[in-house]
Amino acid sequence: MIKELNVTQASGETVDFSSYEAKFKALADQRRLKIMHELSQKGSVCVCDLMEIMEMPQSKLSYHLKILLDAQLVTLETKGTWSYYELNHPVVNRLLSPDLCCIFRTLDDKTSECNS
């Protein structure tokens, strides 16, 4: 069994790295990054339109969308028989925010952007 690795920052706040692991694994693929880019440009997109945009069969696209969905980087809304995906902006913004970057800065490097 793998022990979860957590750290305690100088502020006393505990950081749970496991919450970031799935997200970074999901981001570690060019096709998924392109899907996220398309969603950021177009908003809510039907999976049928994404197949055309991505030039990918439905089975492969669904595989990548499931990984992004499991990592909470995208959201899914079903309207009738159609599935619409959208970028989960709050999660993406937090992942790319100074909050995460500040975890890896030394005390000397921390600026007013960091929550310390």
Order of alpha helices (4+ residues) and beta strands (2+ residues): beta-beta-alpha-alpha-beta-alpha-alpha-beta-beta-alpha-alpha
